[in-house]
Amino acid sequence: MKDASFSFFQVEARDKDSGDAGRIAYSIIGEAESWFRISDNGTLFSTRQLDRETRSAFSFVVKATDGNSLEGGNGGGGGRNSATATVLLTIQDVNDESPVFTSPPDAFVAENLPPNTVVMSVATVDRDQGRNADIEYFLTRSDSENFDVGRLDGILRTTRSLDREDKAVYDLVVTATDNGVPRRSASMDIRVHVLDANDNTPVFRPKTYSATVLENATLGQNILDTTAFDADSGLNGEIR
C-alpha cells in the first residue's frame, strides 16, 4: 500500500517546432484520471492510495498536445497536434497483510492411535505475494507435549498416543508468521477433543460382595445390589 500524492514515473514527448508551437501539454485519458494526475513536465502522480491487494495493475493512455494555434504558422494552417502513449503500471507488493486463519478452531482425534497421527491441517491465507505470503507455523502455547505442528505445511500431529480417560480436551495456540520484512503474524486458539474408544472394562465397586438369603425365599426376591463403573463415555460407558 502506498500513500496518495507521490510521483512514480515521467513521460516525455518532443516537438521539433519552436516557441508556443513546440510547447507540450500532457493529459490522461480515461478512468485513470480518477487515480492519477500528470504535471506540466510529464511527471505522473497518484491521487489516491494504491493497494495491490485491491488492484495490482493499471493500463492507461497519456496524451501529449502541442501549443500550435488554429492561426497556423509558416502558412501551414492546421490546429494543434497530439500524440499518445500507453502506460503500463504494476503495483509492487509490500508486506502489509497479516495471515488470516481459515481452518476451524476445534479438532478431533481418537484415543489410542499411534504417535504422528494427523489431527488437522491448519490453514491460512495471506493476500500479499511472494515471500510476503510464505507462511510458517509454530505451536506457541500448549498445555501438553503431546502435539507438534509442521513448520511449512501446518499439519498438526500427535507426538504420543492419547488416552481420553487421562485427558479429554487439550488447548493449543498456533501462530502463523509470514516471511516479509517486517514479519507479520497471527495466532489462533485450537481446542483438540479426544474421542472415546471402548478400551475400558467395567469394574465392580467393591469387587467382593457378601449376602445371605433364606432357603424359602420367594421367586424374584431382591438379594443384593451391585455397582459397576466404566471409564468410557457414551454407549461405551453404559453398563447392564
Buried (B, 14 or more C-beta within 10 A) or exposed (E): EBEEEEEEEEBEBEBEBEEEBEBBBBBBEEEBEEBBBBEEEBBBBBEEEBBBBEEBEBEBEBBBBBBBEEEEBEEEEEEEBEEEBEBEBEBEBBBBBBBEBEBEEEBEBEBBBEEEBEBBEBBBEBBBBEEBBBBBBBBEEBEEEBBBBBEEEBBBBBEEEBBBBEBBEBEBBBBBBBBBEEEBBBBBEBEBBBBBBEEBEBEEEEEEEEEEEEEEEEEEEEEEEEEEEBBBBEEBBEEE
